[in-house]
Amino acid sequence: MPMNGFMELNQNELEIIDAGGLWGNVLIGTCTVGGGVAGFFGGGIAGAAVGTVALPIVGTVSGAAVGAWAGAGAGALAGAGTGAALATYWGI
């Protein structure tokens, strides 16, 4: 029944909207965590390689640590963006 020019939603329709929001958040969260983990390992490997060339042994460990955390941050941001884009694309 129209109210103020808008259609009212019944309980089932509201539950579908709520479920879509939940699954959208799950998708974004999963992509964020996945991106962060992948970035952590990828950044750690890249940082270790650069650190080894720059300063063997000490540079390997330091480069791996810095690269891992920088990669985790960048990967998490990229993953969150990807998850949000997928949720928007799928309409959830």
N, CA and C atoms as an extended XYZ file, in Angstrom:
276
Properties=species:S:1:pos:R:3:atomname:S:1:resname:S:1:resid:I:1 pbc="F F F"
N         0.844       -1.171        0.000 N   MET     1
C         0.000        0.000        0.000 CA  MET     1
C         0.896        1.243        0.000 C   MET     1
N         0.688        2.171       -0.952 N   PRO     2
C         1.537        3.362       -1.026 CA  PRO     2
C         1.355        4.278        0.184 C   PRO     2
N         2.458        4.837        0.611 N   MET     3
C         2.418        5.777        1.727 CA  MET     3
C         3.362        6.920        1.375 C   MET     3
N         2.845        8.111        1.278 N   ASN     4
C         3.654        9.280        0.917 CA  ASN     4
C         4.367        9.095       -0.422 C   ASN     4
N         3.730        8.433       -1.345 N   GLY     5
C         4.320        8.241       -2.662 CA  GLY     5
C         5.314        7.096       -2.750 C   GLY     5
N         5.546        6.372       -1.658 N   PHE     6
C         6.486        5.257       -1.654 CA  PHE     6
C         5.746        3.969       -1.341 C   PHE     6
N         6.269        2.876       -1.847 N   MET     7
C         5.690        1.572       -1.529 CA  MET     7
C         6.249        1.107       -0.190 C   MET     7
N         5.401        0.531        0.617 N   GLU     8
C         5.868       -0.037        1.877 CA  GLU     8
C         6.448       -1.419        1.607 C   GLU     8
N         7.474       -1.772        2.333 N   LEU     9
C         8.070       -3.097        2.196 CA  LEU     9
C         7.510       -4.007        3.275 C   LEU     9
N         7.241       -5.253        2.905 N   ASN    10
C         6.777       -6.195        3.917 CA  ASN    10
C         7.982       -6.806        4.637 C   ASN    10
N         7.718       -7.612        5.641 N   GLN    11
C         8.788       -8.169        6.471 CA  GLN    11
C         9.758       -9.027        5.651 C   GLN    11
N         9.243       -9.828        4.732 N   ASN    12
C        10.119      -10.674        3.911 CA  ASN    12
C        11.064       -9.831        3.059 C   ASN    12
N        10.562       -8.764        2.483 N   GLU    13
C        11.407       -7.897        1.662 CA  GLU    13
C        12.486       -7.217        2.505 C   GLU    13
N        12.121       -6.810        3.716 N   LEU    14
C        13.102       -6.191        4.608 CA  LEU    14
C        14.184       -7.190        5.014 C   LEU    14
N        13.788       -8.450        5.243 N   GLU    15
C        14.765       -9.470        5.615 CA  GLU    15
C        15.727       -9.754        4.466 C   GLU    15
N        15.234       -9.726        3.241 N   ILE    16
C        16.102       -9.936        2.079 CA  ILE    16
C        17.127       -8.807        1.980 C   ILE    16
N        16.690       -7.582        2.218 N   ILE    17
C        17.607       -6.436        2.185 CA  ILE    17
C        18.656       -6.572        3.287 C   ILE    17
N        18.226       -6.959        4.502 N   ASP    18
C        19.169       -7.150        5.606 CA  ASP    18
C        20.181       -8.241        5.290 C   ASP    18
N        19.715       -9.350        4.714 N   ALA    19
C        20.620      -10.449        4.370 CA  ALA    19
C        21.628      -10.004        3.319 C   ALA    19
N        21.186       -9.210        2.352 N   GLY    20
C        22.106       -8.703        1.336 CA  GLY    20
C        23.187       -7.837        1.942 C   GLY    20
N        22.811       -6.987        2.895 N   GLY    21
C        23.801       -6.154        3.572 CA  GLY    21
C        24.799       -6.988        4.350 C   GLY    21
N        24.303       -8.038        5.009 N   LEU    22
C        25.182       -8.932        5.763 CA  LEU    22
C        26.188       -9.602        4.836 C   LEU    22
N        25.700      -10.164        3.726 N   TRP    23
C        26.604      -10.860        2.807 CA  TRP    23
C        27.559       -9.887        2.127 C   TRP    23
N        27.131       -8.663        1.905 N   GLY    24
C        28.045       -7.655        1.371 CA  GLY    24
C        29.190       -7.388        2.337 C   GLY    24
N        28.863       -7.286        3.633 N   ASN    25
C        29.897       -7.065        4.644 CA  ASN    25
C        30.822       -8.268        4.773 C   ASN    25
N        30.256       -9.468        4.681 N   VAL    26
C        31.079      -10.679        4.735 CA  VAL    26
C        32.046      -10.708        3.556 C   VAL    26
N        31.549      -10.360        2.382 N   LEU    27
C        32.398      -10.343        1.185 CA  LEU    27
C        33.522       -9.326        1.327 C   LEU    27
N        33.190       -8.129        1.779 N   ILE    28
C        34.211       -7.089        1.951 CA  ILE    28
C        35.236       -7.516        3.006 C   ILE    28
N        34.753       -8.067        4.114 N   GLY    29
C        35.663       -8.521        5.172 CA  GLY    29
C        36.588       -9.630        4.710 C   GLY    29
N        36.034      -10.585        3.974 N   THR    30
C        36.841      -11.695        3.468 CA  THR    30
C        37.906      -11.206        2.500 C   THR    30
N        37.529      -10.321        1.604 N   CYS    31
C        38.500       -9.766        0.649 CA  CYS    31
C        39.565       -8.940        1.366 C   CYS    31
N        39.174       -8.219        2.410 N   THR    32
C        40.135       -7.416        3.170 CA  THR    32
C        41.165       -8.305        3.854 C   THR    32
N        40.684       -9.352        4.523 N   VAL    33
C        41.597      -10.268        5.222 CA  VAL    33
C        42.479      -11.006        4.217 C   VAL    33
N        41.863      -11.497        3.147 N   GLY    34
C        42.638      -12.204        2.124 CA  GLY    34
C        43.701      -11.319        1.503 C   GLY    34
N        43.331      -10.083        1.194 N   GLY    35
C        44.297       -9.140        0.629 CA  GLY    35
C        45.407       -8.808        1.608 C   GLY    35
N        45.042       -8.661        2.868 N   GLY    36
C        46.048       -8.367        3.893 CA  GLY    36
C        47.045       -9.498        4.073 C   GLY    36
N        46.544      -10.728        4.104 N   VAL    37
C        47.426      -11.891        4.260 CA  VAL    37
C        48.333      -12.043        3.040 C   VAL    37
N        47.747      -11.936        1.857 N   ALA    38
C        48.554      -12.047        0.637 CA  ALA    38
C        49.600      -10.934        0.567 C   ALA    38
N        49.193       -9.716        0.936 N   GLY    39
C        50.130       -8.596        0.946 CA  GLY    39
C        51.241       -8.784        1.966 C   GLY    39
N        50.903       -9.367        3.116 N   PHE    40
C        51.891       -9.622        4.167 CA  PHE    40
C        52.994      -10.539        3.641 C   PHE    40
N        52.579      -11.650        3.037 N   PHE    41
C        53.573      -12.600        2.539 CA  PHE    41
C        54.319      -12.064        1.319 C   PHE    41
N        53.580      -11.468        0.399 N   GLY    42
C        54.223      -10.906       -0.789 CA  GLY    42
C        55.182       -9.786       -0.442 C   GLY    42
N        54.746       -8.895        0.451 N   GLY    43
C        55.610       -7.791        0.877 CA  GLY    43
C        56.822       -8.283        1.646 C   GLY    43
N        56.627       -9.318        2.455 N   GLY    44
C        57.748       -9.884        3.211 CA  GLY    44
C        58.809      -10.475        2.302 C   GLY    44
N        58.356      -11.202        1.287 N   ILE    45
C        59.305      -11.806        0.343 CA  ILE    45
C        60.043      -10.719       -0.441 C   ILE    45
N        59.288       -9.738       -0.933 N   ALA    46
C        59.916       -8.649       -1.689 CA  ALA    46
C        60.868       -7.847       -0.808 C   ALA    46
N        60.446       -7.559        0.425 N   GLY    47
C        61.298       -6.804        1.346 CA  GLY    47
C        62.567       -7.556        1.698 C   GLY    47
N        62.457       -8.872        1.874 N   ALA    48
C        63.645       -9.676        2.176 CA  ALA    48
C        64.621       -9.655        1.010 C   ALA    48
N        64.090       -9.725       -0.197 N   ALA    49
C        64.962       -9.697       -1.377 CA  ALA    49
C        65.701       -8.367       -1.483 C   ALA    49
N        64.973       -7.280       -1.300 N   VAL    50
C        65.602       -5.952       -1.376 CA  VAL    50
C        66.595       -5.770       -0.234 C   VAL    50
N        66.201       -6.181        0.969 N   GLY    51
C        67.088       -6.042        2.126 CA  GLY    51
C        68.361       -6.859        1.994 C   GLY    51
N        68.259       -8.039        1.396 N   THR    52
C        69.434       -8.890        1.216 CA  THR    52
C        70.440       -8.245        0.277 C   THR    52
N        69.946       -7.650       -0.778 N   VAL    53
C        70.839       -6.974       -1.729 CA  VAL    53
C        71.479       -5.754       -1.072 C   VAL    53
N        70.680       -5.002       -0.318 N   ALA    54
C        71.183       -3.767        0.297 CA  ALA    54
C        72.150       -4.052        1.443 C   ALA    54
N        71.807       -4.988        2.308 N   LEU    55
C        72.631       -5.264        3.487 CA  LEU    55
C        72.379       -6.711        3.918 C   LEU    55
N        73.236       -7.638        3.517 N   PRO    56
C        73.010       -9.053        3.822 CA  PRO    56
C        72.793       -9.317        5.315 C   PRO    56
N        72.032      -10.308        5.624 N   ILE    57
C        71.633      -10.827        6.936 CA  ILE    57
C        70.746       -9.836        7.685 C   ILE    57
N        71.285       -8.731        8.177 N   VAL    58
C        70.471       -7.760        8.911 CA  VAL    58
C        69.417       -7.155        7.989 C   VAL    58
N        69.819       -6.830        6.775 N   GLY    59
C        68.886       -6.252        5.808 CA  GLY    59
C        67.794       -7.216        5.410 C   GLY    59
N        68.118       -8.505        5.390 N   THR    60
C        67.115       -9.511        5.030 CA  THR    60
C        65.974       -9.501        6.034 C   THR    60
N        66.317       -9.536        7.304 N   VAL    61
C        65.307       -9.569        8.365 CA  VAL    61
C        64.546       -8.249        8.428 C   VAL    61
N        65.275       -7.145        8.412 N   SER    62
C        64.623       -5.832        8.480 CA  SER    62
C        63.746       -5.589        7.263 C   SER    62
N        64.271       -5.921        6.090 N   GLY    63
C        63.504       -5.739        4.858 CA  GLY    63
C        62.254       -6.587        4.845 C   GLY    63
N        62.371       -7.818        5.342 N   ALA    64
C        61.203       -8.701        5.391 CA  ALA    64
C        60.142       -8.144        6.327 C   ALA    64
N        60.561       -7.636        7.478 N   ALA    65
C        59.598       -7.101        8.447 CA  ALA    65
C        58.887       -5.868        7.899 C   ALA    65
N        59.659       -4.942        7.379 N   VAL    66
C        59.064       -3.716        6.835 CA  VAL    66
C        58.179       -4.039        5.643 C   VAL    66
N        58.683       -4.883        4.752 N   GLY    67
C        57.911       -5.252        3.568 CA  GLY    67
C        56.627       -5.977        3.911 C   GLY    67
N        56.691       -6.850        4.916 N   ALA    68
C        55.498       -7.611        5.301 CA  ALA    68
C        54.394       -6.693        5.806 C   ALA    68
N        54.734       -5.765        6.685 N   TRP    69
C        53.692       -4.896        7.243 CA  TRP    69
C        53.196       -3.874        6.232 C   TRP    69
N        54.102       -3.379        5.408 N   ALA    70
C        53.660       -2.463        4.348 CA  ALA    70
C        52.766       -3.200        3.357 C   ALA    70
N        53.151       -4.422        3.031 N   GLY    71
C        52.347       -5.230        2.118 CA  GLY    71
C        50.998       -5.588        2.705 C   GLY    71
N        50.964       -5.855        4.009 N   ALA    72
C        49.690       -6.183        4.659 CA  ALA    72
C        48.730       -5.006        4.591 C   ALA    72
N        49.235       -3.812        4.859 N   GLY    73
C        48.374       -2.629        4.786 CA  GLY    73
C        47.867       -2.368        3.383 C   GLY    73
N        48.775       -2.430        2.424 N   ALA    74
C        48.382       -2.190        1.034 CA  ALA    74
C        47.440       -3.278        0.537 C   ALA    74
N        47.723       -4.524        0.909 N   GLY    75
C        46.865       -5.630        0.486 CA  GLY    75
C        45.480       -5.547        1.089 C   GLY    75
N        45.404       -5.144        2.356 N   ALA    76
C        44.094       -5.004        3.003 CA  ALA    76
C        43.270       -3.909        2.340 C   ALA    76
N        43.902       -2.795        2.019 N   LEU    77
C        43.185       -1.714        1.329 CA  LEU    77
C        42.716       -2.159       -0.052 C   LEU    77
N        43.593       -2.837       -0.773 N   ALA    78
C        43.213       -3.322       -2.101 CA  ALA    78
C        42.096       -4.354       -1.998 C   ALA    78
N        42.187       -5.232       -1.003 N   GLY    79
C        41.150       -6.245       -0.810 CA  GLY    79
C        39.810       -5.637       -0.443 C   GLY    79
N        39.827       -4.617        0.414 N   ALA    80
C        38.575       -3.953        0.793 CA  ALA    80
C        37.940       -3.283       -0.412 C   ALA    80
N        38.761       -2.641       -1.227 N   GLY    81
C        38.243       -2.008       -2.445 CA  GLY    81
C        37.653       -3.027       -3.401 C   GLY    81
N        38.329       -4.153       -3.542 N   THR    82
C        37.827       -5.213       -4.416 CA  THR    82
C        36.520       -5.775       -3.885 C   THR    82
N        36.460       -6.020       -2.571 N   GLY    83
C        35.228       -6.539       -1.972 CA  GLY    83
C        34.065       -5.585       -2.135 C   GLY    83
N        34.317       -4.301       -1.947 N   ALA    84
C        33.253       -3.306       -2.114 CA  ALA    84
C        32.791       -3.241       -3.564 C   ALA    84
N        33.749       -3.326       -4.489 N   ALA    85
C        33.385       -3.302       -5.910 CA  ALA    85
C        32.558       -4.525       -6.285 C   ALA    85
N        32.937       -5.693       -5.775 N   LEU    86
C        32.171       -6.911       -6.056 CA  LEU    86
C        30.777       -6.842       -5.443 C   LEU    86
N        30.692       -6.340       -4.210 N   ALA    87
C        29.383       -6.222       -3.563 CA  ALA    87
C        28.482       -5.275       -4.343 C   ALA    87
N        29.040       -4.192       -4.828 N   THR    88
C        28.264       -3.248       -5.633 CA  THR    88
C        27.847       -3.882       -6.952 C   THR    88
N        28.781       -4.569       -7.584 N   TYR    89
C        28.498       -5.214       -8.870 CA  TYR    89
C        27.389       -6.253       -8.728 C   TYR    89
N        27.462       -7.043       -7.648 N   TRP    90
C        26.456       -8.088       -7.429 CA  TRP    90
C        25.190       -7.549       -6.776 C   TRP    90
N        25.203       -6.295       -6.381 N   GLY    91
C        24.015       -5.679       -5.794 CA  GLY    91
C        23.691       -6.169       -4.402 C   GLY    91
N        24.734       -6.482       -3.612 N   ILE    92
C        24.499       -6.925       -2.229 CA  ILE    92
C        25.104       -5.947       -1.255 C   ILE    92
